[in-house]
């Protein structure tokens, strides 16, 4: 497997895969083409030996918080989960943002995404204090709109 920077043209490959990889959940609206056009140096794609996409990470440097970077969206093909693909993407992102002078990484997920919560904890992220709990997990209520609670993560690198 090879990791490379995302290119604008990768949008047309990844966008149709997103809902499929999320088991039919409507997720592609969260990944507009602007991320592929404007965050190339902090976003990555993993391809297998036949150059098929098996994972990607969309991340960027915060414009408001000069020591912070943000992981917006990560996807791994269902057949490649539990093969360290996401871990390699995160570690690549950590390395790049450290070179750019950032030492805090933030990310969010839905409280129903137990796999994402477990993965972030395994990668050393802390769950930030929320204003309520869902199944024992701190969440920020209405973070992404009415009824859209989110688990907020933070990690120092």
Buried (B, 14 or more C-beta within 10 A) or exposed (E): EEBEBBEEEBBEBBBEBBBBBBEEEEBBEEBEEEBBEEBBEBBBBBBBEEEEBBBBBBBBBBEEEEEBBBBBBBBBBEEBBEBEBBEBBBBBBBEBBEEEEBEBBBBBBBBEBEEBBEBBEEBEBEBBEBEEEBEEBBBBEEBEEEEEBBBBBBBEB
